[in-house]
Amino acid sequence: MDYPSKNGESAHDELANRIFFRLYQCANMLHKTGSRAVEPLGLTTQQWAVLGALSRPEAKGGVGVGELARYLMVSRQNLSGLVSRMERDGHIELAADPQDRRSRLVRMTQEGGRVWREDAPELIRGFYDMALANFSVGDMAHLLHYLLKLLDNMQAIDKASGAGEDSDAVPPLKSKGQ
C-alpha cells in the first residue's frame, strides 16, 4: 500500500526519488574521491575505467572506439577527449585496425600496462577498502545484484527509446566482470 506524503507523492515515488538522488550523489563522490585516490598516478576515475576496460583479456589486441564507448556506457564524444588525453600521457595508443584500415583500435601502451599492473592496484584497493568500509561480503554481493538489476532495467529503457546501433545505446553486459 502506498501512503501519500505531504506533497502527494506515494511512498514508492518518494523512495524512487531518494534512490536516484543517492545514486547521483554516489556517482559524483566516486568521481571526486576516486580521482583523488589515483591522482598520484595522473589518472582520473574515467581514465582508471578505460585502463580497466583495456586490461581485459578480450581487449588485448585493442578495441574499437565505438566498442569501448559501449562497454564503458559513454558517448563517443565523451570518450574522444578522454582518449586524446590518455594518448598524450602515454597510457594508450590508437592504431589502425588490421581488419579495417579505416577504423582505429584503442590499446594500452607498455607504460599504461605498467601503471595498471604495478602502480594502480595498491591505490585502487585502498580506495575500495575505505569506500566499502563496514560492508560485509554479503552486503557487497547484494549491492552488486541490485545495481546489475537496475542497470538491466535502464538498458531496456535505452533500447525501447529506439536508440539504434549507431547511437550510444549499450548492449546488455555479457560478463560478470567489471
PyMOL commands that set and color helices and strands:
alter all, ss='L'
color gray80, all
select helices_A, chain A and resi 11-41+45-54+57-59+65-72+76-88+110-131+137-160
alter helices_A, ss='H'
color red, helices_A
select strands_A, chain A and resi 63-64+92-97+100-108
alter strands_A, ss='S'
color yellow, strands_A
deselect
rebuild
show_as cartoon
